[in-house]
Amino acid sequence: MSAAKVAISMDQRTLHHVDSLVKNRVFRSRSEAIQKALEEKLSRLKKSRLAEECDKLSRREEQAFAEIGFEADTKEWPPY
């Protein structure tokens, strides 16, 4: 994937922390540190959005759907 250059501003304390991570070889560069942090944050937001959507589902309705599917399957099972 190609990379694009962007300019960002951040407070000195955060930049010092990023530079410390680079100095301690946690990341190879500032760019890598910031990219990884942003990717992780975006991933977390995506997961929380999925959780919010799942909360909108009716547990009772979902259970009823599951039972319907299970009931249909049991009719095809051979007797023991």
Secondary structure as the mmCIF struct_conf table of DSSP 4:
data_model
#
loop_
_struct_conf.conf_type_id
_struct_conf.id
_struct_conf.beg_label_comp_id
_struct_conf.beg_label_asym_id
_struct_conf.beg_label_seq_id
_struct_conf.end_label_comp_id
_struct_conf.end_label_asym_id
_struct_conf.end_label_seq_id
HELX_RH_AL_P HELX_RH_AL_P1 GLN A 12 LYS A 23
TURN_TY1_P TURN_TY1_P1 ASN A 24 ARG A 25
BEND BEND1 VAL A 26 SER A 29
HELX_RH_AL_P HELX_RH_AL_P2 ARG A 30 ASP A 55
TURN_TY1_P TURN_TY1_P2 LYS A 56 LYS A 56
BEND BEND2 LEU A 57 LEU A 57
HELX_RH_AL_P HELX_RH_AL_P3 ARG A 59 GLU A 76
BEND BEND3 TRP A 77 TRP A 77
HELX_LH_PP_P HELX_LH_PP_P1 PRO A 78 PRO A 79
#
